[in-house]
């Protein structure tokens, strides 16, 4: 079983998340993708909407039966990605996990708690994001992990690659972002004078 793990606040989930999930299933030859709706993001000052609301919104949006929208980090009491991955590997020893991230996350991956441990535990599938491809290629993490980068044409092999292994794929671009959607929602909620 090949399972992609897409972590994030999903505040709110949107069609861009759906698009990259479908691309990941196809391009990385995954059997399943689990959305790991995070209780909170230690790198963000603003805390997200309630977890149950974000999970319900994700389930309403993501209709592919191969995708599970879950709050498993809250269930297994992990907060940091390295801990979550380690615990999932303990719980599901026969599963080949792949960590999925946008190229914008690769840019700041070296700021994540124990990022090298994450790269040493699971292969990483990086998906291009508008305006971040070049920055991702030249990021600290990309430079440190450069010798373990697979060419894009080998993306389907990623789940069975020994970590550290990673590949960056080009996908159809979506300019949607949860931050922009929250800002738009806030502007609409303000009364007109």
C-alpha positions in Angstrom: 0.0 0.0 0.0 1.3 3.4 -1.0 -0.1 6.3 1.0 0.6 9.9 0.4 0.4 12.2 3.5 -0.7 15.7 2.8 -0.5 17.8 6.0 -1.8 21.3 6.6 -4.2 23.5 8.4 -6.7 23.3 5.5 -8.2 26.6 6.7 -10.2 26.5 4.6 -9.8 23.5 2.2 -10.1 24.5 -1.4 -10.0 23.2 -5.0 -6.2 23.7 -5.1 -5.9 21.0 -2.4 -8.2 18.7 -4.4 -6.1 19.3 -7.6 -2.7 18.6 -6.0 -4.2 15.5 -4.3 -5.4 14.1 -7.6 -2.1 14.9 -9.2 -0.2 13.2 -6.4 -2.4 10.0 -6.7 -1.7 9.8 -10.4 1.9 11.1 -10.7 3.3 9.3 -7.6 1.3 6.1 -8.3 -0.3 6.2 -4.8 -3.1 4.0 -3.6 -4.4 6.5 -1.1 -3.9 10.0 0.2 -4.6 11.0 3.7 -5.2 14.7 4.5 -3.7 15.3 7.9 -5.7 18.2 9.1 -3.4 19.7 11.7 -4.7 20.9 15.1 -2.4 23.9 14.6 0.7 25.0 12.8 3.7 25.9 15.1 5.1 28.1 12.3 2.0 30.3 12.1 1.0 32.9 14.7 -2.6 32.8 13.7 -4.4 29.6 14.9 -6.9 28.0 12.5 -10.7 27.5 12.7 -11.8 24.6 14.9 -10.5 21.2 13.8 -13.9 19.5 13.4 -15.0 22.3 11.1 -12.0 22.0 8.9 -12.3 18.2 8.7 -16.0 18.5 7.8 -15.3 21.1 5.1 -12.5 18.9 3.7 -14.8 15.8 3.6 -17.5 17.8 1.9 -15.0 19.1 -0.7 -12.9 15.9 -1.4 -15.1 13.3 -3.0 -12.5 10.8 -4.2 -12.9 7.5 -2.3 -9.1 7.0 -2.3 -8.7 10.1 -0.1 -9.3 10.2 3.7 -9.6 13.5 5.4 -8.5 12.9 9.0 -7.6 14.6 12.2 -5.3 11.8 13.1 -2.6 14.1 14.7 -5.2 15.0 17.4 -6.1 11.4 17.8 -2.5 10.1 18.2 -1.5 13.2 20.2 1.3 14.4 17.9 1.9 18.0 16.8 5.2 17.9 14.9 5.4 16.2 11.5 8.4 14.1 12.5 6.5 12.7 15.5 3.4 12.1 13.3 5.3 10.2 10.7 7.2 8.1 13.3 3.9 7.2 15.0 2.2 6.3 11.7 5.1 4.1 10.7 4.7 2.3 14.0 0.9 1.9 13.6 1.1 0.9 9.9 4.4 -1.0 9.4 3.5 -2.4 6.0 2.5 0.9 4.4 4.9 2.9 2.1 4.3 6.5 3.1 5.2 9.5 1.0 5.2 13.0 2.5 3.5 15.4 0.1 4.2 19.1 0.0 4.0 22.1 -2.2 7.2 23.7 -3.4 6.4 26.7 -1.2 6.8 24.4 1.8 10.2 23.1 0.5 11.4 26.7 0.6 11.0 26.8 4.4 11.3 23.1 5.1 14.7 23.6 6.9 12.7 25.6 9.5 10.6 22.6 10.4 11.3 20.7 13.6 13.7 17.8 12.8 13.3 18.2 9.0 16.3 16.0 8.3 14.6 13.2 10.3 11.5 13.6 8.2 13.6 13.3 5.0 15.3 10.3 6.5 12.0 8.5 7.3 9.9 8.9 4.2 10.3 9.9 0.5 9.0 13.4 -0.3 6.9 14.4 -3.2 7.1 18.1 -3.9 4.5 19.7 -6.2 5.2 23.0 -8.0 3.3 26.0 -6.7 2.9 29.4 -8.4 6.0 31.6 -7.8 8.0 29.1 -5.8 9.6 26.6 -8.2 12.9 28.5 -8.5 13.1 29.3 -4.8 12.3 25.7 -4.0 15.1 24.4 -6.2 17.6 26.8 -4.5 16.3 26.3 -0.9 18.5 25.1 1.9 16.7 21.8 2.1 16.9 21.2 -1.7 20.6 21.9 -1.6 21.3 19.6 1.4 19.2 16.9 -0.2 20.4 17.5 -3.7 22.1 14.1 -4.2 18.9 12.2 -3.3 16.7 14.1 -5.8 15.0 11.8 -8.3 14.3 13.1 -11.8 10.7 13.9 -12.5 10.3 11.0 -14.9 10.9 8.6 -11.9 8.1 10.1 -9.8 6.1 6.8 -10.0 8.9 5.0 -8.2 9.0 7.4 -5.2 6.9 5.4 -2.8 9.4 2.5 -3.1 12.5 4.6 -2.9 14.6 4.4 0.2 14.7 7.7 2.0 16.1 10.2 1.8 14.5 10.5 -1.7 12.5 13.3 -3.2 11.2 14.5 -6.5 9.7 17.8 -7.6 7.0 17.5 -10.2 5.3 20.2 -12.3 1.6 20.2 -11.9 -1.2 22.4 -13.3 -0.9 25.7 -11.4 -3.6 27.0 -9.0 -3.3 30.4 -7.5 -5.8 29.4 -4.7 -4.5 29.7 -1.2 -6.2 29.3 2.1 -4.7 32.6 3.3 -6.2 34.5 0.4 -9.6 32.8 0.8 -9.6 33.7 4.5 -8.8 37.3 3.7 -11.5 37.4 1.1 -14.0 36.0 3.6 -13.0 38.6 6.2 -13.4 41.5 3.7 -16.9 40.2 2.8 -17.9 40.0 6.4 -17.0 43.6 7.2 -20.1 46.0 7.0 -20.2 48.5 4.3 -20.4 52.1 5.5 
